[in-house]
Every structure is written in C-alpha cells, then in structure tokens.
Amino acid sequence: MNSSLLLGALISSLLFSVSVFCADQATLDKGKRLYLSNCIQCHNKDPNVKGSIGPEMVDAPLSVMTSKVMTGLYPVVLPAGFVPKRKSKAMKKITKLEKDIPAIHAWVQSVKKKK
C-alpha cells in the first residue's frame, strides 16, 4: 500500500467519530445517495444485509472501507477485531469516491441495526 493511501486511511480513521456521530443530515443524505448509486450493484440496498457479490457493510471500519474503495483490497494490516466477511477479490476500486468515503461510511453506520 502506498504511503499516501496509508496516511489517508489513518486520517480517515481519526475522523471516524466526527463523521459518524456528528454527521449532519446533508452529509448523511449525500452518503445514502452515493451508496445507492455506486454500491448496490454488488452490496445490498440495506447495508446490514449481504449483497449478491459483496458482504454487508455495517461492520467495516472507515479505514477498511477507504482501502476497499480506493484499491479494491483490504488494508495490509486490518483493524483490531475486524474480520473480512468474504475472501473474494471482486471489489473494483472506485477512486472517484475518495473524498466522499466518509459520507458513505457515516450513512452506512447511521442505519446499522443494533444487535
């Protein structure tokens, strides 16, 4: 993984609490719109449910989502406690979403069902 992507993932991780817990409605609406227009081809319309190709997304930390969207791969070092749902390498990178990943992640987390 190149150093700029690693730095980006680290910064994204540090901003996680802000993006999830302080996301305004406009950010959540944008995240939902982007998720529905870019992710449901493989992931389920409901991020709590696995899709036709991609797994459910609600448990993916921001650093994992960032790495998957930007590279198509899981980070070299996974966050503590995170276990990938699928081992496939079917994810295609969607680099045009780089600046929008925190909004998508915030929306996905906002609809997470409590266990």
C-alpha positions in Angstrom: 0.0 0.0 0.0 1.5 3.4 -0.9 2.2 5.8 1.9 -0.3 8.5 0.8 -3.1 5.9 0.9 -2.0 4.7 4.3 -1.9 8.3 5.5 -5.3 8.8 4.1 -6.7 5.8 5.8 -5.1 6.9 9.1 -6.7 10.4 8.8 -10.0 8.8 7.8 -9.8 6.6 10.9 -9.1 9.6 13.2 -12.1 11.4 11.7 -14.4 8.4 12.1 -16.1 9.6 15.3 -16.7 13.0 13.7 -18.1 11.6 10.5 -20.4 9.1 12.3 -21.5 10.8 15.4 -21.6 14.4 14.2 -22.6 14.0 10.6 -25.3 16.5 9.6 -28.3 15.5 7.6 -26.9 16.8 4.4 -23.8 14.5 4.8 -26.0 11.5 5.6 -28.2 12.3 2.6 -25.2 12.6 0.3 -23.7 9.3 1.7 -27.0 7.5 1.1 -27.3 8.8 -2.4 -23.7 7.8 -3.2 -24.2 4.4 -1.7 -27.4 3.7 -3.6 -25.8 4.9 -6.9 -22.4 3.2 -6.6 -22.6 0.3 -4.1 -25.8 -1.6 -4.5 -24.7 -3.2 -7.8 -22.8 -5.7 -5.5 -23.9 -4.8 -2.0 -27.4 -5.0 -0.7 -29.7 -1.9 -0.7 -29.7 -2.4 3.1 -26.0 -2.3 4.3 -27.0 -4.6 7.2 -27.6 -7.5 4.7 -25.1 -9.2 2.4 -25.5 -8.5 -1.3 -25.2 -10.6 -4.5 -21.4 -10.3 -4.5 -20.4 -8.0 -1.7 -20.9 -8.6 2.1 -22.9 -6.5 4.5 -21.0 -3.3 5.1 -22.1 -2.0 8.6 -19.2 -3.6 10.4 -16.5 -2.2 8.1 -14.4 0.5 9.8 -13.7 3.6 7.8 -10.1 2.5 7.2 -11.3 -0.7 5.6 -13.9 1.0 3.5 -11.4 3.5 2.3 -8.9 0.8 1.3 -11.5 -1.3 -0.4 -12.9 1.7 -2.4 -9.5 3.1 -3.3 -7.6 -0.1 -4.1 -10.2 -2.9 -4.2 -8.2 -4.7 -1.5 -8.4 -5.0 2.3 -5.7 -3.0 4.2 -2.4 -4.8 4.7 -3.0 -4.5 8.5 -6.6 -5.0 9.5 -8.1 -3.0 12.4 -8.1 -4.9 15.7 -11.2 -7.2 15.8 -12.2 -6.8 12.2 -12.6 -10.0 10.2 -13.4 -9.8 6.5 -16.8 -11.3 5.6 -15.6 -12.6 2.2 -12.2 -13.5 0.9 -13.0 -12.8 -2.8 -11.2 -10.1 -4.7 -14.2 -9.0 -6.7 -14.2 -5.4 -5.4 -13.3 -2.9 -8.1 -11.7 0.3 -7.0 -13.9 3.5 -7.3 -11.3 6.2 -6.9 -13.8 9.0 -7.9 -15.4 8.5 -4.5 -12.2 9.2 -2.5 -13.5 12.5 -0.9 -17.0 11.0 -0.3 -16.0 7.9 1.5 -16.5 9.4 5.0 -20.1 10.5 4.0 -20.9 7.0 2.7 -19.4 5.4 5.8 -21.4 7.8 8.0 -24.6 6.9 6.3 -23.9 3.2 6.5 -23.2 3.5 10.2 -26.3 5.6 10.8 -28.5 2.7 9.6 -26.6 0.0 11.5 -29.1 -2.2 13.3 -28.3 -2.8 17.0 -27.6 -6.4 17.8 
